[in-house]
Each structure stands twice: as C-alpha cells, then as structure tokens.
Amino acid sequence: MEKGRETSIDWGFGSDVLREDPFESGHYSKVSLITLSNGSRMVSRANRNQGIKDFLAEVAITDLMANHKLGPRRLDKDLGEKAMLLDYVEHTPLKVGSEDPGQYKEVMKTLKQAHAVLDLSSGTTSLAPFTVMNEYTNQVGIQDWVPQAFYDTIKQVNDLFDKFQFLLAKDAVVCHGDFTPYNFLYGVDGRVKLIDWTEMVEGHPFFDVTKFTIRLPRAERLRLLNDYLGRKATEEEVQIHDLVDLSLLMLIVANRYCLAVQEIAKGDNDVLSQEELNAILAKEEVESFLKTPFGDESARARQDAGTRALWLARRNIQVFSKAISSMKAPVDESVAGKKAASE
C-alpha cells in the first residue's frame, strides 16, 4: 500500500487498500483518505495530546451526529491510535474566499440542528469563548512585554460577561469549538456533514457561529447569523452575538501572546517592546489581524499578530459599550436571575 503522511492502521481491509493520502491536499489536517478497490473511507485522528476519555467523548458525539444525519457514519475506532474510520462523503470541495453563499446558508442550518441535539441549557457554568479566553490569559500571566491594554480589555470583557452570564447560559450547548470551513463536508446531495469534534467545549452557540464568520465583513456575518437562527436576529441577539464575537477576538489575542510565551521559553528573547506594541495600538487602522504570517513562529510575529487583533477588539468594545444601553432590561434580568439562583 502507498501511504501519505499518516501512519497506516489495519482496519481489516487487507489487500483491498490501494493507498492512504492526506484528505483534500491536507486542508483537513486530522483527516486522511483511504482508497479501496471498491470505494473510499475517511480516517479521523485525534490531537496528539488528546486523552482516551476525551477521544471517547468525541466518538460518542460523532455517533450522535451520524444518528441525526448530521455527520458521517463511524465504521470502527482504534483506541491505540485514537482514530476513527468513517464512511466517505461524496462532497464538493469548498474554495475558501470564493464560496457559494448558498452553501453557507445550509452550513448554518446544519450547525443549528447540531446545537439543538447538544443542548445544555438545563445547566452549565462553563461558557466558551469566555472560559477559553481566560484559560489562555492565565497561561500568558503578567509579562512586561504585553501591552497594559490587553489586561484592561480582558477585564472589560469579563465585566460584561458577568452581567450577561445568566442570559447566555440559558442557551448553552456543546459547541464544536473549531467550526471552520475545513471541519465540515458539503455533500453533493446538498447536505452538510460535520466532522472533527476534538475541540468541542461547553459554550454559547454563537461561539461556533462567530468562529466560522469572523473573517467575513460585518454585513455578511449578520446575514449568516440570520441564516443560523432561521429568521432575522433580534436586537438583543445581535448584541449577544457582538459580545461573543468580542470574547472570541480576545481569545485569539490571548492565544497569540501565549504562543509568544512558549517561544520565549524556548530561548527566543527577541521581542517587541511595550513602546512598539503601543505604537500598533495607536494607529488609525491596522492590517487585518487574520493575515498573520503563520510560517513565522517567532515571538515577535506572535506579539505583532496578537496586538493587531487587540487593536480590533478595543475598537469593537467601544462600539459595543455605546450600544449597551439597549440591553439594559436583559442585563437587569441577568443580574436578578443570578441573585435569585444564589438565594
């Protein structure tokens, strides 16, 4: 058998296996394609640091999605390799950046269906992206090369979360956690199949929505929010969307500073100074924070990318703060609900 970059697992096909290759030229980083004499199968592998308990949880979610026709059918699993053998889905490859908007509407519809199956509104105190944001922030710690604006903005986002927590928790679900165009398959039959639940986390459903739409213009993002809801979003829902979006931005900031910390720990002491970082924050406009040179893993590159995302987050929190007056009633309800629950 010819093999791609993945180690082959004996799934019992014997000589029927012709080859194993990276799936879609490697864009689906955790999935490979097995070509058989009579068809194809997919192999989904867990993250290297994923424990057996988390892998089995992913297996359970994969089976649940398949039962609701929202994901490919699992044929087998290998606990040693932490891998699943899946039915192949005949699909139309997405061309990121030039997609058919109609495809995204179906994607949002499928995501909504998945969240309905994974409802947690009966009770959870762990809400991504806020909790994940704080996990990364704690890993960053206090650093003399991190702008003070980072710590100030994190506090502002957490203060807002405290006000809205009760309201947000009512809609909690198991989120995919890494909902991007490379974690679903758009079938030739028009149906979307979700894959790769290795980053699943308890959170607000808009976490997945904003993770998927964050690189798009605001008008397009709000249209997809409407597609997700199946109707026009209310003013309150738009505000919640914007708060979740703001927290996701700060998660990205904290993650990039955390990566810089890791590079420094490896001996990379060539870092941008506070003055250089504050100069980025003082600009009237910055280049898109998504256009990060990911091939450059230096501490300086991580700092720069994180600070550009922080620039956008600070601008967004100013806009959000101006609009928060329209959320007075929900905020009051949220605080009242928390007080009642604690009594």
VENSUL-V975267 format. One line per field, one symbol per residue. ss: DSSP state (H for helix, E for strand, L for the rest). phi: phi as a letter, one per 20 degrees, with the letter a starting at -180 (. if undefined). burial: + if it has 9 or more other ideal C-beta (glycine too) atoms within 8 Angstrom, else -. Layout:
ss: ???
phi: ???
burial: ???
//
This chain:
ss: LEELLLLLLLLLLHHHEEEEEEHHHHLLLLEEEEEELLEEEEEEELLLLLLHHHHHHHHHHHHHHHHLLLLLLEEEEELLLLEEEEELLLELLLLLLLLLHHHHHHHHHHHHHHHHHLELLLLLLLLELHHHHHHHHHHHLLLLLLLHHHHHHHHHHHHHHHHHHHHHHLLEEEELLLLLHHHEEEELLLLEEELLLLLLEEEELHHHHHHHHLLLLHHHHHHHHHHHHLLLLLHHHHHHHHHHHHHHHHHHHHHHHHHHHHHHHLLLLLLLLHHHHHHHHLLLLLLLLLLLLLLLLLHHHHHHHHHHHHHHHHHHHHHHHHHHHHHHHHHHHHHHHHHHHHL
phi: .ecefeffdfenelfffeaccgelmnfefdccddedfcqccddddffgefffffffffgffffffffemdbffedabcffelccecffdfbdfedgobffgffffffffffffffffdfcffqaddcfefffgfffgfffmecfdefggffffgfffffffgfdgfffffdfbeefnbecgdcbceffeneedeclefdgbfaegfgfffffdgeefggffffffffffmafffgfffffgfffffffgfffgfffffffgffffeoededfegfffffffeffbcfgffeefffedfgfffffffffffgfffffffffffefffdgfgfffffffffffee
burial: --++-+--+-+-----+-++-+++---+-+++++++----++++++---+---++-+++-++++++-+-+++-+---+---++++++++-+-------+---+++++++++++++-+++++-----++++++++-++-++----+++-+++-++-+++-++-+++++++--++-+++++---+++++----+++++++-+++++++++++++++-----+++-++++++---+---+++++++++++++++++++++++++-++---+--++-+--++-++----+--+--------+++++++++++++++++-++-++--++--+--++-+++-++-----
//
